[in-house]
Amino acid sequence: MRRTFILLGLATLFCPAMTYGQTETPKRWKFDLTMGASYNSGNVENLDLKNGGSVVRNDSLLSFDFGYKLVYSRENGSETNLGVKGGAKVDLFQYDRWSPFVAIEVLSNKHKGYNYKVSALSGVKYRIYSKADTCDYSISCAFMFDRVDYTPEEKKLNDRNYRLSFRPKMRQKLGQVIFLSAYAFYQPSLEDFGDYNVDCYGAMSVKVTSHFHISFGVEYEYRSKVPSEDYEHSDVCSEVTFGLKF
């Protein structure tokens, strides 16, 4: 428990107390495609190939973004990891201080105990400070419903759960070519606050050309309760990816 709150505290330090501001509107459409590798520890202990992508449409009234991540590895002729994660989000008045949103997330990875997990979220984002192509600091709170099909036949968790989702997030440009980004999710169950999930991510991206970038990232996931004793509570992923942005 202490380790979880330390990680959340470190992630929150990225969100300084600033005054909200938006000096210019970012370009309307953004596309990102990445390919790389990641090293995992926890439920999966190996080196994976990783692919991801996103499409973002910015608008002052209604905006949306869609993204996915795919990881895969084989060892000695057997599959050792296959994970798919995707989601879509729609924001209303995204450049305002308060921005309502709805989102859906889908996850599948039997090596972590999920045949599939579908989450629906509805909440509001508070923008602390934002400047186009330079920085963006925000926090959000949402109501979340999970529908899960767990891999083990004899499981100790419910297939449905209602949660709260709290998330600080930042993106900051350093100099002309370096970008830092980080977020942290804390998602306790409304039925039992001892049942919670934590997901922290931090990355540094280096712009090589106007469209090509290299990123180095670390993700930490923690589940206070797992579907059976065969699964670990923690997963750590270190990744290097090469990406194209338009």
MODA-V629430 format. One line per field, one symbol per residue. phi: phi as a letter, one per 20 degrees, with the letter a starting at -180 (. if undefined). A space follows every 10 residues. Layout:
phi->???
This chain:
phi->.fffffffff ffffdffdeg abebefffdc cbccbabbdd bpfccaddec cbabccdebf eccbbcbbcc cbbcblndfd abcccbacbc ddlfeffdcf bcbccccbaf fdodfabdcd cbabddefbb bgmcbbcbcb cbeccdccde fffdddcffc bdcecdbebb bcedmecdcd babbdcceff ebffdbcccd bcbcddeecf ddbdcccccc ccdfcdfbff defdcccdcc cdcdcc
